[in-house]
Amino acid sequence: MRAVRFGLVLLPVLTVQTTWMADIRPFGVPGDLLLLLAVAGGIVGGPVRGAVIGFVAGLAMDLFLLTPF
């Protein structure tokens, strides 16, 4: 059940990251919502869960973009 909830959170965050946050650059630096998601997961679920969330979110971002791994 946790994986389903994480997937339901990851997809909108990934979509917002690649669409809106790519254009918004405060001080010339793009924001990173996936990093924020991993930090929030680590605060709520502990360091191991935060690391797993960060890994899966980063892998999803790599698979979503057209650049090679």
Backbone as CSV, one residue per row, in Angstrom:
resi,resn,N_x,N_y,N_z,CA_x,CA_y,CA_z,C_x,C_y,C_z
1,MET,0.820,-1.196,0.000,0.000,0.000,0.000,0.868,1.264,0.000
2,ARG,2.028,1.193,0.667,2.928,2.347,0.691,3.474,2.665,-0.689
3,ALA,3.749,1.630,-1.460,4.290,1.852,-2.807,3.259,2.529,-3.701
4,VAL,1.996,2.186,-3.535,0.939,2.811,-4.329,0.810,4.281,-3.954
5,ARG,0.822,4.569,-2.654,0.746,5.962,-2.211,1.950,6.755,-2.706
6,PHE,3.126,6.146,-2.643,4.327,6.835,-3.122,4.240,7.104,-4.614
7,GLY,3.735,6.157,-5.368,3.563,6.356,-6.804,2.564,7.456,-7.115
8,LEU,1.503,7.533,-6.312,0.502,8.581,-6.517,1.037,9.960,-6.145
9,VAL,2.036,10.017,-5.304,2.669,11.293,-4.963,3.788,11.600,-5.953
10,LEU,4.531,10.592,-6.361,5.688,10.796,-7.232,5.297,11.314,-8.614
11,LEU,4.257,10.779,-9.197,3.890,11.186,-10.554,3.519,12.666,-10.663
12,PRO,2.675,13.212,-9.789,2.417,14.659,-9.895,3.642,15.517,-9.594
13,VAL,4.448,15.099,-8.613,5.647,15.869,-8.287,6.622,15.837,-9.467
14,LEU,6.769,14.701,-10.093,7.644,14.578,-11.260,7.124,15.415,-12.427
15,THR,5.819,15.429,-12.600,5.226,16.227,-13.667,5.439,17.716,-13.428
16,VAL,5.208,18.168,-12.205,5.411,19.579,-11.876,6.887,19.944,-11.996
17,GLN,7.766,19.035,-11.594,9.206,19.288,-11.680,9.653,19.508,-13.120
18,THR,9.142,18.707,-14.024,9.606,18.793,-15.409,8.872,19.849,-16.231
19,THR,7.729,20.326,-15.763,6.986,21.328,-16.526,7.151,22.718,-15.927
20,TRP,6.603,22.964,-14.772,6.597,24.310,-14.192,7.946,24.694,-13.603
21,MET,8.582,23.786,-12.880,9.827,24.137,-12.193,10.986,24.306,-13.167
22,ALA,10.860,23.804,-14.383,11.916,24.007,-15.375,11.960,25.464,-15.825
23,ASP,10.818,26.158,-15.743,10.752,27.551,-16.173,10.968,28.535,-15.035
24,ILE,10.714,28.110,-13.799,10.869,28.997,-12.651,12.297,28.863,-12.127
25,ARG,13.053,29.944,-12.173,14.449,29.908,-11.744,14.747,31.098,-10.840
26,PRO,14.423,30.982,-9.551,14.782,32.093,-8.664,16.301,32.158,-8.479
27,PHE,16.858,33.321,-8.628,18.303,33.559,-8.528,19.092,32.746,-9.555
28,GLY,18.435,32.331,-10.646,19.102,31.598,-11.707,19.293,30.112,-11.435
29,VAL,18.667,29.604,-10.381,18.828,28.194,-10.001,17.461,27.516,-10.035
30,PRO,17.324,26.399,-10.756,16.023,25.723,-10.768,15.764,25.004,-9.439
31,GLY,14.510,24.989,-9.035,14.143,24.275,-7.815,14.122,22.773,-8.050
32,ASP,14.265,22.018,-6.987,14.286,20.562,-7.100,13.237,19.976,-6.163
33,LEU,12.067,19.667,-6.706,10.988,19.119,-5.899,11.243,17.669,-5.503
34,LEU,11.987,16.945,-6.309,12.267,15.548,-5.974,13.196,15.449,-4.768
35,LEU,14.110,16.386,-4.641,14.944,16.437,-3.450,14.092,16.748,-2.225
36,LEU,13.163,17.669,-2.380,12.252,17.998,-1.289,11.405,16.794,-0.903
37,LEU,10.976,16.012,-1.881,10.207,14.796,-1.611,11.038,13.779,-0.835
38,ALA,12.297,13.617,-1.190,13.169,12.677,-0.484,13.439,13.136,0.945
39,VAL,13.631,14.426,1.132,13.859,14.954,2.481,12.612,14.771,3.334
40,ALA,11.450,15.063,2.764,10.200,14.882,3.506,9.978,13.409,3.852
41,GLY,10.297,12.523,2.931,10.185,11.090,3.216,11.138,10.648,4.310
42,GLY,12.331,11.226,4.339,13.283,10.907,5.387,12.846,11.427,6.739
43,ILE,12.235,12.598,6.769,11.749,13.146,8.039,10.586,12.306,8.563
44,VAL,9.681,11.913,7.680,8.499,11.169,8.106,8.824,9.703,8.387
45,GLY,9.598,9.061,7.514,9.790,7.621,7.614,11.148,7.160,8.082
46,GLY,12.070,8.066,8.310,13.397,7.669,8.744,14.401,7.744,7.611
47,PRO,15.684,7.585,7.948,16.724,7.776,6.944,16.738,6.711,5.842
48,VAL,16.393,5.496,6.166,16.410,4.445,5.145,15.296,4.684,4.136
49,ARG,14.109,4.994,4.616,13.005,5.248,3.703,13.278,6.506,2.870
50,GLY,13.870,7.518,3.475,14.219,8.722,2.723,15.212,8.432,1.617
51,ALA,16.187,7.564,1.906,17.170,7.187,0.885,16.520,6.394,-0.244
52,VAL,15.610,5.506,0.099,14.904,4.723,-0.934,14.033,5.630,-1.784
53,ILE,13.330,6.561,-1.148,12.487,7.497,-1.888,13.351,8.361,-2.806
54,GLY,14.487,8.829,-2.314,15.383,9.628,-3.134,15.917,8.853,-4.325
55,PHE,16.272,7.592,-4.100,16.776,6.761,-5.190,15.709,6.531,-6.249
56,VAL,14.507,6.166,-5.823,13.428,5.892,-6.772,13.020,7.168,-7.504
57,ALA,12.978,8.295,-6.799,12.626,9.559,-7.434,13.688,9.956,-8.461
58,GLY,14.945,9.780,-8.139,16.012,10.087,-9.089,15.982,9.166,-10.296
59,LEU,15.712,7.908,-10.069,15.600,6.962,-11.176,14.413,7.310,-12.070
60,ALA,13.306,7.703,-11.464,12.132,8.102,-12.249,12.447,9.340,-13.083
61,MET,13.182,10.278,-12.503,13.554,11.481,-13.255,14.471,11.120,-14.422
62,ASP,15.414,10.219,-14.209,16.301,9.782,-15.290,15.532,9.084,-16.404
63,LEU,14.522,8.306,-16.033,13.730,7.609,-17.039,12.778,8.557,-17.764
64,PHE,12.400,9.631,-17.123,11.458,10.578,-17.720,12.145,11.478,-18.735
65,LEU,13.388,11.827,-18.504,14.116,12.721,-19.410,14.687,11.942,-20.585
66,LEU,15.074,12.659,-21.620,15.614,12.017,-22.822,17.125,11.862,-22.784
67,THR,17.765,12.328,-21.726,19.218,12.202,-21.615,19.588,10.789,-21.191
68,PRO,20.756,10.285,-21.580,21.164,8.947,-21.160,21.537,8.917,-19.683
69,PHE,21.544,7.739,-19.105,21.879,7.552,-17.701,23.309,7.998,-17.462
